Every structure is written in structure tokens, then in C-alpha cells.
Amino acid sequence: MSNDLRDLKLTQLEKEFFLRRIRASRQASQYLLPRILESTLINSFESEIAFFPVLAFPTHFEGDFERVVINRTVREDKKNERLTDYSQLKYPPSEIEPKLDFNRASLKGQSVFYAGCGNLSAILETQPELGDLYTVSKWRQKKNTLINHLPIFYHEAIYERPEFENDWKYHNNFLSTLNNNVSETVSEFLKFMTEVFIKKVDRDNKFGYIFSSLFSNFYLTKAQPKVHCLYYPSVASDYVASNIACLPKTLDEFFECVEVKECLCTYQNGLKQWGSRRIAEVININPKAIGEIEWKLHISEEEYKTLKSEYNLT
């Protein structure tokens, strides 16, 4: 389907065909059967996505994105210790890609950079445990650059948020210019895409991410016009915040690291409440985020010694 849809017409039969395909995909996303889906869906679903327009927009993000990593999950030795290299802050390195499982915006074995708009989204998505050292990095889009971002907000739980108000008005105006059958088909497709992105998935069964990861892979690797990043609601924050997902080359080309700090989780109660203490921060930050990290303590040596003893830090 062309991105310029104003001259396109769909007959009633054609519309019903596409709506049946969308309903079939929606049903499959709700009753996942890995043995069937993984062998057939990946080969066929992308061709269906490709039929629909790529509604991406050039933008320069003014705010910072925050990424939280739990130190023991990214260190090779799995120790609850300070990170030592910028590569541990970013996306999963290529050497461990074969070990990566499905995620909301990445296929199995695919390295993607994830970050949140603000600390709330980042911490809720990561969920450190009591006594965990974790590292918070801030990333800012480089000056005088534009990237095509694809916002995912076509759901009543999301589009009423103030940040999407203009997008929603533009979307409705756009649909009003289309043939009625085309408008209905495109609208249903976008609703389905949003549904799979806001779906709650069991962390122990990441195959539940297969539909959102298929959407992501198509848009980040094959879409025309090119899509640099996805901008989608944070499920962990009940959609009050948003996340960004992009390929490593997009992060390296268009973003720079502006702040890094190390924190200790000192309180954790359920999935929504955390307390922390900033332990250290990076000095002489390398905006390209390469090389060895240079740290300095944010607290006194005496307090640091006490915390190390209390939380069994090495």
C-alpha cells in the first residue's frame, strides 16, 4: 500500500479480506502457540505489515532518554559490582546476540537499544531488587539532527495523553481524507499494532512478544521511508510514560551520552516502589560512549564502606 493513500480505493470485498487477516492475527496474538507460530508467522507476517503505510515523522527529541541496567545482568562475571566500560551501558554487544530472547521491540537474537522518557519508565521496566547496584545513563539526540520516529499510540488508553494530542488530531484528519474502506482498514491495522505493543507479557515466557517484535523488526530494518526508532507506551508504568527503541547504529549515529550514575537499591516493595542511594557518578563523560568509565564517589568513603558491609557489596 502506498504511503500516499488519498487516491487508493478498496472495494467492500477487499476491505473485508484485510479486516479478516487482521482479526486472524489478533486472535493468534491472544492464543500463542509457539510450535506453529514461530515456524510460519515470521515468514508471512512481514509481508502483511508491508502492505500498510509507514506513518513515521521526522523529529528532534528535546528531552533526555534514560536507560537503567542492573550491573550483575550485564557484567560477564555476573557480580554485583561497578561497571567498567561504556559498552555495558548501551545495547547488548554482538557477541551475546545469540543468547537474546524475544523482547517487546526485538526479535530473538536481535540487539536493540531501549530507554525511557524519564526515570520512572526506566526503573519500572528494569525492576532492580534490594541490594542491586544499577547504573542510570542519560542519552540526548545530537544537535541539528532529525530522525524518523514511529509513534505507537492508537488506543484509547494512550491517545488522550497530552503528548499525543497533536498526533491524534493529525491522525484523524488524515483518515478523513481517505476512502472510507481504506480509512477503516488502516485504522484497524494501527489499533492492532498498538494492542500488541501494550500487551502484558510474562517475563518468563517472552514468546509473548513475538507480534510486537515482528512489527519492530520490519519498521527498524525494512520500512520505507526509513524508521530510526519506535516510540511506544511503557506497559510497566501503565502507559503514563513512553519508551524508545532503536538499532545500535541509530544510537551511535544520532545520540550522545550526557550523564552516568551508579545507584544502590535500598528499598523495594512490590513492582511499583523503589528506594535508592546514589553511590557514584562518571566524570569526563565520553559522549560517544566508548572506552573505560572513569568514576568518582558521590558519597563519603565512610558511608560507602557502611553500605558495602550492609548490602554485601564487593
Phi, psi and omega in degrees: 000134181292151175289337173264100190264359190294335180263359183275143176233143173237135174286169177299319179294319179295318178300313181297326177297311182293322179293324176296320179295319179294318178297322178296318178293321178299317179295318179297324180291337181271335181234072187291130176235092189308319184297325181276311188294314187296331182276337185240325189294317185300326182282333187255330189291324182297326179293329177286320177300319185297340180292332188266158184290152176264104184265069179253154187228137176290137183206160168237111180289125182275328182274172178269150171255140181247137177239132178247129173235135174278122191306315184293341181274345181246346175285140180297326181274358178062022180274150179277067185229171182297144175284153187237345185223144181301333181300337180283348182269341195262225177275161178301132181294158186301329184292340179253005180306319180300340181270352185283138178266176173302148171219177188301326181232030179206138177287167174301129179081014183244127180273125180223143176272127177244141174205165182244157174278087182101166186290329183302307181299315184297316183286323180293324180290328187268320175058067175295154179258164181305128179091354178286135164277133175222156186239129181251123177241146177249139184232136184231137177294137182296149180299148175060034175236152174233140174230148176277116178248145179251106180279138181243103188212016189275064181205143185298338179284349188239315192292347177278353175296139184307324184293341180255006185301312181291322178299318182293320177297316179299318181299312181295322176296320179298313181297327182292342179272355186263160168306140186304318181292321177295315180301314181296321181292313179297317180299317180293322177298314181293325176297316180296317179302316180293321179304315183286336177282336180256011180289136175279129186236137177295124181299339180268359179221074187286358173299339177299346179271004191300321183290313179296325180289329175292317174303311184299313182299318179297310184293324183277341185240339188229347188292147171229125000294161186299139175248124180271327183206157174256142180234109191221159184289144177280117179293321182297332180264013182057037173073010180277350177226170182234160177240160174238144176225133179210163177285157180307319183295329177291316178301312184294327184274325191245352184235156175226151179277131184239346179198142175218132177220151178254134181232158176243127177284112184255353179204136178210124182224101182072209185255005186233354185232127177224151169232147183211165176231127176288128184261313186210167177216158183273138173249160181051054184298132174271110183299336177281352178056053175229149175094191184282142179273135178252116186254157166220147180292141175266343182241173180287157177300325181294314179294322179298318178297320179295315180295322179298320180289318184293324185249015176056043176276145180259000000 
